[in-house]
């Protein structure tokens, strides 16, 4: 019996080591702990359960694995399935750009080989793993979580996980797995809907600011144009880059953010890029080019100082260079300035005699600075809110917050707040309602 146990453990270790395409799942903390657990288990069994130090080593390894899998919020089998769906490997990457029938036979064989191993390993967790060590032991708590909470996952991911759960032969789901990769992508793109570019790589935003369409009060014509352009983009037409220009606090950024809530189920994703990282825009475009989703690069509060040349990277993305423009990428930028590059009177050519240090063709510099905003196909203007729009926004936010003051009192206090603070705008309206809600709540 002991010899059979040793042979089984060694066989499992060999099978894990023989993964061909899905080896990267082993880089995750629960899998690393799982491998260490099997190694400790092998040493423990090797001594016939008599070596106390190796028993302690095994118990410690089990605790590490327990903590790692518990932190994921999934049972072991569902966790393994999720790793398959997010794995970036030659199969998942090629499946995004080729039909399943055209994929190399050897690649399909390798995927089947790996799926059989991963399916078997997914069964060795919880009670089964504990009972294998010592059926009579009361010292182990098995990790049990059945079923896992899949509500936070996308519909496509949740549907495929349920199919994996329901079958005892994962290789039968290969065509559907390939189709999932083709429409949902791999890696970080299957885990998040919003991203930021930080320190040279994409970073997922776990809790994006999802602005509801119903919260966009005022500026209906601008919203309609922006939404139509975005819908054309999602359908596959040549949509336009958009510059949202106007007074501060008018809801330009909120309008862009609202697109994610409205269209995330149709494959739209937002990528936030800070002004300081605009030089990386061509690199970002290449990272996103092969992903199946549609991406809007969101640049908030865009403007450039005189000495900055980051605008040249923006021009490359807006107009392209020798490389073809990605058809799954648009730039939506907000700005308080109509002309994004600062222009000085010193930039303009004068009638005085030019010195040797002055530019020969000064109007070229002026035109380059003025033309950057023209690279955006659409420019939506947001004028400062008048009193009617401001109070309309206040009434909407007050209703949402459950504030039931008389209209006359609410309007008086809202106008008084705007006078004393930042003027009449959507942002001021939200700040006023937040303050009022807290004030009224503390009086109860």
N, C-alpha and C positions, 0 to 999 in steps of 0.2 A: 504493500500500500504506500509506504514511504517513498519507494523508488518511483512508483507511478506519479506521485505528487511532484517529485523533483522533475521528472520528465515533462510533466504538463507545464510547470512554471517556466522551464527552459524554452519549451515550444512557444509559449506566449511571448517571451522576450524576443525570440527570433522573429516572430511574426511582426511585432511592433517595429523592429529594426529593419524589416524588409519592405516597408512602405516605399513606393516609388515616386508618387506624385504629391501625396498629401503629407509629406514629412514635416511641412511647416506647422502642422497642428501640434507637433511635439514641442514647439517653442513656447506654447502657452503655459501659464503657471499650473493649472490643474493637471495637464499632461506631464509636465516635468515632475510633479509630485507623484503622479501615477507610476511613472517609470522608476522612480526611487523606491516606491512602495514595493514593486515587484522584485527589485534587486534585494531589498531587505528581506522580503519574504523568501527569496531563494536561499539566502544565507541562513535564515532562521530554520527552514526545513532541512537544509543540508546537515545541520547538527542534530537532527531528530528532536527538535523542540527542547533541547537540554541546555543550551548555552544561554544563560540569563542575559548577558550583555547584548547578544544578537536579538534576543526577544525584546529588550528595551529599544533597540534600534528600529525594529519593525514597528513597535507600538508608536514610536515617535514619528516614523514615516507615515503611518496611517493617519495620525493626527494632522500632519501637514496636508495630506491629500484631502481630508475631511474639511479643513478650513478653506482650502482652495476651491473646492467644488461648491461648498456652501455659499461662498462669496459671489458666485455667478448667478445664484437664484434659480438654477435649473437642476433637474435630476441628471444623473450621469449620461443616460442614453440621449436625452434631448440636447445636452451640451455637446456630445460627439456629433450629432446631426448638424447643429449650428456651426460647428467648426468646418464641416464639409461645405456648407453653403457659403461661407465667407472665405474659404481658402483661395489664395492666389497661386496658381500653378499653371503649367503649360496647357492643361486641358481646359481649365476654367477661362483662361485668357483667349484661347483659340475659339472656344465655343461662343464667345461674344461676337465674333466676326465671320464665322463660317456655320453653315447648316450642319446639323448633326450627321447627316448622311455623307458629308464630305470630309469628316474628320478621319485622320489616319487610323488604320486598323490596330496598329501597335499601341496607339494612345488609348483607344477604347479598351484594349486588353489590360493595359496598366491600370486604368480606372476601375475596372471590374475586380482586379486583384486587390486593390487598396480598399474598395468598398466592402469586400468580404471580410477583410481583417478588421476594419473599423466597426463593422456590424457586430462581429464576435466580441470585440473588446467592449462595445457599448453595453453588453449584457453582464459584464463583470464589474459591478459596483453595488453599493448598498449591502443588503442581506447576503447576497451570493458571495461577495468578497469576504465578509466577516465569517460566514459559515464555513468557507473553504479553509480558513486558518484554524479555527477551533470551534466546532459546532456546539460544544458544551460551555463555551466561555460566556460569562456575563460582564466581561470587562470592556466590551466593544459596543459602541452605539453606531448603528448603521445609518448612513445618510439616505434618507427617504424624502422624496418630494414628488408626489404623484397626484394629479398631473402638474407639470410646470405651468407657471403663469405665462402664457404666450400672447396676452392681450396687447402688450406694448409693441409687438412686432407687426410688420406690414402684412397685409392680407396674403400676398403672394408667398411670403416666407412662411407664414403660419400654415397655409394650405399645404405646402410641400412637406413641412415637418410632420403634419398629421398623416400624410401618406407614408412617410418613412416609418412612423410609429406603427402603422397598420400592417406593414408587410414584413415577412421574415426573409426576404431576398432583396436587398437594396439594389442589386445590379439591374433589377427589372425597372427601376426608376431612372435609368441613365438618360433616356431621351428627355424626360421632364426636368432632370437636373441640368442638362445642357441648355434647355429652353429658359430655365430660371437664370442661368448665368448670362444668357443673351439679352434678357430684358432687365435684369436687376444689377448686373455687374458682379464684382467680387470685392473682397477686402473691406476697406473702410466705407465704400459706397453702398454696401448692403446694411451697414450698421447705423448710419446717420443720414439726416436729411439736410443739415446745414453744416457748413465747414468754415474754418478760417485758415488763412495761409500764415504760418508762423515759423520763423527760423528755418526757412527753406523746405518746409513740407506741409502737407495738408493735415489739419487737426479737426477731428469731429467735434461738433457742439452738441452735447448731450441734451441740453435744455434750451432750445432756441426760443426767441421771443416771437411767439405766434400771434400776430395781430389779426383780429377778425375783420372781415369785410364790413360788417355792420358797424364797426367802430370808426370807419372812415367817413366822417361827417363833413360836408362841404367839399369843394373842388371835384364835383362829380364828373365834369367834362374831362379833366385830366386823368381821373381814375379810369374812365371808360376807354380813353385812348391807350393808356398803359396796359390795361387788361386785354384789349383787342390785339395789341402787338405781341403780348406774351402768348396768347392763344394761337396766333399764327405761327409763332416759334415752335410751340409744342406739336402742332399739326405737321410741320415740316417745311413751311414757307420761309423765304428769306426775310426774317424780321429785322428790325433796326435796333442799333444801340441807342440808349436813351439817356439824356441829361435832364434831371429834374432840378430846375433852378428857381430860386426865389427866397423870400424872407425866411428868417429863422423861425422855427416853431410852427411851421405851417403843415407839418405832417408828411414831408417828402420821404423821410426814412421809413416811417410807418407804412406808407403806401407800398414801398418796395417789399418790406417784411411781410405784408399781408399776402403777397403772391405765393409764399411758401405754404401758408395754410390753405389757400384756395386751390393750388395745383400740385401739391406734393404727391397725391395719389396718381397723378398723370406723369410722374417721373421728373418733376421740376426740382432742382436743388439750388441752394444759394451758397455762394462762396464769398466770404467777407475778406477783403484785401485792404490793409491799411495803406495810407499814402506813402509811408516810408518803404513799403514793399512793392511799390509799383514797378520798380526795375525788374522784378521777377515775373512780370505778366507773361512774357513769351514762354517762360519755363512752365508756368501754371497752365497755359493753353495746351502745351504738349502733354502734360500729365492728364488733363481732362479729355483730350481728343478721342481716345479709344473707349471711354466709358459710355455705356448705352443711355445714361440719363441726359437730360438737358440741364445746362448750368447757366446761371446768371451770376456774373462776377459783380459784387456789390461794393462800390467804393463810396464811402460816406464823407461828406464835407470836403469835396475835391477842390483843390487849388494848388498852384505852384509858385514858389518864390522865383525871383529873377535868376538866381544861380543854379536852380535845380534843372537837371536834364532828364528826370524820370518821366517827363511827359513824352519823351521820344519812345519809350517802351509802351506807353499807352497808345500812341499813334500806330505802332506796329500791330497791336491787337485789334484796333479799330479798323485799320485799312489793310493790314497784311503786309507781308514781304514776299520773298521768293517762295516761302512755304505757304501752302493753301490754308485759308482760314478754316478753323474747325466749325463744322455746321451744327455743333451742339453747344455753342457758347455765345453769350451776349454780355455786354457791359452795361449796367445801370448805375449811374453815378448821380449823387446829389451835390449841390453846391449853392452857396450864397452869392456866388459871383457869376455873371453871365460870361465874362471872359476869364478863362481859367488860369491864364498866365498873367501875372502882374505886368502892366505896361507903364512906363514912366515917360515923362515929356522928354527926357534925355534920349529915349529910344528913337524919337522922331527926328527925321533929317531937318537940319536948319539951313538957312540960306548963307550962313557965314562960311568962310573958307575952311575946308576940312583940313585937319592936321594929319600927319602920317599915321597916327595911332587910331584914327577913327575909321569906321567901316566904310568901304567903298560903296556898297549897296545897302544903305540903312533901311530902306523900305522893305527889303526881304525879311529882316528881323521882325519888323512890325507885323507883316503879314503872317509870318510863322506863328507869332504869339496869338494873333487874333483868330487864326484858322483852326486851332485845336478844338474849340467847342463845335465848330462846323463839322467835325468828323463824326459827331453823333447824328444819326439820321433823324432822331426826334428830340426836340427840346420842349419840355413841358414847363410852363411858367406858373409859379405859385405866388400870387400877390398877397400882401399882408391882409389878414382877415378883417373885415369891417365888423361893426357892432352886431349886425344881424347874424352873420355866420358865427361869430364868437359866442353869442348867447345860445345859438342853436347847438353848438358843440357842448356847451355847459349843460344844457337841458338833457342831452343824450347821456353824458357821463353821470349826471345826477340820478337819472332814472336807473341806469345800470348799477349804481352804488346803493340804490334803495333810499335815497334822500328825498323826503317829502315836505320840503319847505314850501310856503306859498310862492308863487311865481314872482310876485313883485319883490319879495324879500330876497329870493335867490338871485334875481337879476341885479338888484342893488348891490349885494355883496360881491357878486362876480365882477361887476364893473369897477367897484372900489378896489378889489384885489388887482385887477389889470392895471389900474392907474398907479398903484403903489409898487407894483412889481415889474413884470417884463412886457407889459403891453398886451394887446388883444391877439391871441394866437391859440392854436390847438394845444400847444404845450402848456401855456399858461392856464388854460381851462382845466387840463388834467391835474396840474399842480394845485389849483384852487379846490377842486373836488376832493383830492387826497387830503388836503388840510382840513376841509370842512367835515369830511367823514370822520376823521380822527377827533376833531373838536366835539362834534355832536355825540360820538360814541363815548367820550370821556365824561360827558354830562349825565349819562344815564345812571 
